[in-house]
Amino acid sequence: MEIETARLVLRRLDTGDVEAMAALFAESEVRRHLAVSPMDAYEARDFAVQFIRESRTEFRDAGSGAMAVQPLGGVVAIGYCGLRPLPGESERLELMYSLQLRFWGLGLATEAARAALDWGFETMAVEEVIGLCRPDNAASVRVMEKLAMAFSGLTDRYYGDRLCLFRMPRYLWRPAP
């Protein structure tokens, strides 16, 4: 399975992505926006192996999960993006994304997230996609606003943290032109 955009390819994560994902999770500036603990390079590699394994299991069991994001024509992932099943909530998925710091500010997160959102609504029987981010993560707030996801307030329901909750119900979704 591959999703191609103007500048990116989204594809299922595989074991060849371990080093790229480890590099992502090792970046402290990236990690501060994720629901993960501080980790050194060895722990980041172990976490990347587990993250890839869990994503592959999610795809097998639920048909969705994190996908590698790589530049069109590139060979190495620069991050991940996808739709994650929410435990006990079969009608909803969570939009998730993260890119290596050097790729921030280029519109790539929005491009990848739009592609994942469109793919999810086009191929899955999901009624709503939610997005979560820390209140101080202005860049992620902006990504979700660009996707026309509606801000629904703060919640502490997920990840043991107080997070901004954004929603996109199926009936409001419009595919990218």
Rosetta blueprint (number, residue, H / E / L):
1 M L
2 E E
3 I E
4 E E
5 T L
6 A L
7 R L
8 L E
9 V E
10 L E
11 R E
12 R E
13 L L
14 D L
15 T H
16 G H
17 D H
18 V H
19 E H
20 A H
21 M H
22 A H
23 A H
24 L H
25 F H
26 A H
27 E L
28 S H
29 E H
30 V H
31 R H
32 R L
33 H L
34 L L
35 A L
36 V L
37 S L
38 P L
39 M L
40 D L
41 A H
42 Y H
43 E H
44 A H
45 R H
46 D H
47 F H
48 A H
49 V H
50 Q H
51 F H
52 I H
53 R H
54 E H
55 S H
56 R H
57 T H
58 E H
59 F H
60 R H
61 D H
62 A H
63 G L
64 S L
65 G L
66 A E
67 M E
68 A E
69 V E
70 Q E
71 P E
72 L L
73 G L
74 G L
75 V L
76 V L
77 A L
78 I L
79 G E
80 Y E
81 C E
82 G E
83 L E
84 R E
85 P E
86 L E
87 P L
88 G L
89 E E
90 S E
91 E E
92 R E
93 L E
94 E E
95 L E
96 M E
97 Y E
98 S E
99 L E
100 Q L
101 L H
102 R H
103 F H
104 W L
105 G L
106 L L
107 G L
108 L H
109 A H
110 T H
111 E H
112 A H
113 A H
114 R H
115 A H
116 A H
117 L H
118 D H
119 W H
120 G H
121 F H
122 E H
123 T H
124 M L
125 A L
126 V L
127 E L
128 E E
129 V E
130 I E
131 G E
132 L E
133 C E
134 R L
135 P L
136 D L
137 N L
138 A H
139 A H
140 S H
141 V H
142 R H
143 V H
144 M H
145 E H
146 K H
147 L L
148 A L
149 M L
150 A E
151 F E
152 S E
153 G E
154 L E
155 T E
156 D L
157 R L
158 Y L
159 Y L
160 G L
161 D L
162 R L
163 L E
164 C E
165 L E
166 F E
167 R E
168 M E
169 P E
170 R H
171 Y H
172 L H
173 W L
174 R L
175 P L
176 A L
177 P L
